[in-house]
Amino acid sequence: MLAQAIRKKLGKAGKEEKGFTLIELLAVIVILGIIAVIAVPLIGNVIQNSREDGDIATARQIYDAARLYIVGEENGNFEGAGTVDIIAEIQADGYLDTPLSLPSSKAVITAGTVTFDADGNLSGMSITPAPQGSTPVASSTAGTYTPAQILSVDIDK
């Protein structure tokens, strides 16, 4: 008897409420707005960082190709290598794909150099057009990378 009375009461209460109240809907909209305000900048930063990382990985690929070029074409003579031209030497001899483009902007690399010291250590790199995350060269469309930036790429990933 008591169970029937409870079912009757709950049954009527459930049938009278047919939707959400305006307050409940506004609360949900406010919560979604707060989440969006927090999430959008974070996602933007992740995208920007991944573009810069992609360009640095391309610079590492160019560096590795330049080393292979010196070993294969210059008999490993880094002392005489000095500066290696990305387009005229590395791409022309098949050590890099042609055309090579930057992942961040899809811009084709039109010029660049890789510079080694007398011991064969990387001194620097210049790429045109300037990749994201590189240091712009004054009055030029080129960008430079330091050896620390290029060598920081984990090639085992």
C-alpha positions as CSV (number, residue, x, y, z in Angstrom):
1,M,0.0,0.0,0.0
2,L,2.8,2.4,0.9
3,A,4.7,1.4,-2.2
4,Q,1.7,2.2,-4.4
5,A,1.3,5.6,-2.8
6,I,5.0,6.4,-3.4
7,R,4.8,5.3,-7.0
8,K,1.7,7.4,-7.5
9,K,3.4,10.5,-6.1
10,L,6.6,10.0,-8.0
11,G,4.7,9.2,-11.2
12,K,2.9,12.5,-11.0
13,A,6.0,14.5,-10.2
14,G,7.9,12.9,-13.1
15,K,5.1,13.7,-15.6
16,E,4.8,17.3,-14.6
17,E,8.5,18.1,-15.3
18,K,9.0,18.0,-19.0
19,G,12.3,19.8,-19.5
20,F,15.1,21.9,-18.0
21,T,14.6,25.2,-16.3
22,L,16.0,28.4,-17.7
23,I,18.4,28.6,-14.7
24,E,19.8,25.0,-15.4
25,L,20.3,25.9,-19.1
26,L,22.1,29.1,-18.2
27,A,24.3,27.3,-15.7
28,V,25.4,24.8,-18.4
29,I,26.1,27.6,-20.9
30,V,28.2,29.5,-18.3
31,I,30.2,26.3,-17.5
32,L,30.8,25.6,-21.2
33,G,32.0,29.2,-21.7
34,I,34.5,29.0,-18.9
35,I,35.9,25.7,-20.3
36,A,36.2,27.4,-23.7
37,V,38.0,30.4,-22.3
38,I,40.5,28.1,-20.7
39,A,40.9,25.6,-23.5
40,V,41.3,27.8,-26.6
41,P,44.5,29.5,-25.7
42,L,46.1,26.2,-24.5
43,I,45.2,24.6,-27.8
44,G,46.6,27.6,-29.7
45,N,49.9,27.3,-27.8
46,V,50.2,23.6,-28.6
47,I,49.6,24.2,-32.3
48,Q,52.3,27.0,-32.4
49,N,54.8,24.8,-30.5
50,S,54.2,21.9,-32.8
51,R,54.8,24.1,-35.9
52,E,58.1,25.4,-34.4
53,D,59.1,21.8,-33.5
54,G,58.4,20.7,-37.1
55,D,60.6,23.4,-38.5
56,I,63.4,22.6,-36.1
57,A,63.1,18.9,-37.1
58,T,63.4,20.0,-40.7
59,A,66.6,21.9,-39.8
60,R,67.9,18.8,-38.2
61,Q,67.2,16.8,-41.3
62,I,69.1,19.4,-43.4
63,Y,72.0,19.2,-40.9
64,D,72.1,15.4,-41.1
65,A,72.0,15.6,-44.9
66,A,74.9,18.1,-44.9
67,R,77.0,15.8,-42.8
68,L,76.2,12.9,-45.2
69,Y,77.1,15.1,-48.1
70,I,80.5,16.0,-46.6
71,V,81.3,12.4,-45.8
72,G,80.1,11.1,-49.2
73,E,81.3,13.9,-51.6
74,E,84.1,15.6,-49.7
75,N,85.6,12.4,-48.3
76,G,84.8,13.5,-44.7
77,N,86.9,16.7,-45.0
78,F,85.1,19.0,-42.6
79,E,88.0,21.3,-42.5
80,G,87.6,22.3,-46.1
81,A,83.8,22.1,-46.0
82,G,83.1,25.3,-44.1
83,T,79.7,26.3,-45.5
84,V,77.5,23.9,-47.5
85,D,74.8,25.3,-49.8
86,I,71.4,23.5,-49.2
87,I,70.1,23.9,-52.7
88,A,73.2,23.8,-54.9
89,E,75.0,21.0,-53.1
90,I,72.8,18.9,-50.8
91,Q,69.7,18.8,-53.0
92,A,71.5,18.7,-56.3
93,D,73.4,15.6,-55.2
94,G,70.2,13.8,-53.9
95,Y,70.8,14.1,-50.2
96,L,67.5,15.9,-49.7
97,D,64.2,15.8,-51.4
98,T,63.4,18.5,-53.9
99,P,61.5,20.7,-53.2
100,L,61.9,20.7,-49.4
101,S,59.3,22.7,-47.6
102,L,58.7,23.9,-44.0
103,P,56.0,22.0,-42.2
104,S,54.7,25.2,-40.5
105,S,53.9,27.3,-43.5
106,K,54.3,24.8,-46.4
107,A,56.7,27.3,-47.9
108,V,59.4,25.8,-50.1
109,I,63.0,26.4,-48.9
110,T,64.6,28.5,-51.7
111,A,68.1,29.0,-50.1
112,G,70.1,28.2,-47.1
113,T,73.5,27.2,-45.8
114,V,74.9,24.9,-43.1
115,T,78.1,26.0,-41.6
116,F,80.7,23.8,-39.9
117,D,83.8,24.7,-38.0
118,A,87.2,23.1,-38.7
119,D,86.5,20.2,-36.3
120,G,83.3,19.3,-38.2
121,N,81.0,20.7,-35.5
122,L,77.9,22.6,-36.5
123,S,78.4,26.3,-36.3
124,G,75.0,27.4,-37.5
125,M,72.3,27.3,-40.2
126,S,70.4,29.8,-42.3
127,I,67.2,29.0,-44.1
128,T,65.1,31.1,-46.5
129,P,62.2,31.7,-45.9
130,A,62.6,32.0,-42.2
131,P,61.1,29.1,-40.3
132,Q,58.9,29.7,-37.2
133,G,61.0,29.7,-34.1
134,S,64.2,30.8,-35.9
135,T,66.0,34.1,-35.3
136,P,65.2,36.4,-38.2
137,V,68.2,37.8,-40.1
138,A,68.1,41.6,-40.4
139,S,66.8,42.9,-43.7
140,S,66.3,39.4,-45.1
141,T,63.7,36.7,-45.4
142,A,66.1,34.2,-43.9
143,G,66.1,32.7,-40.4
144,T,68.9,31.2,-38.5
145,Y,69.2,28.4,-36.0
146,T,71.8,27.8,-33.4
147,P,73.6,24.5,-33.0
148,A,71.8,24.0,-29.7
149,Q,68.4,24.3,-31.3
150,I,69.2,21.9,-34.1
151,L,71.0,19.3,-32.0
152,S,68.2,19.3,-29.4
153,V,65.9,17.4,-31.7
154,D,65.5,13.8,-30.5
155,I,65.9,11.7,-33.7
156,D,64.8,8.5,-32.0
157,K,61.1,9.6,-31.8
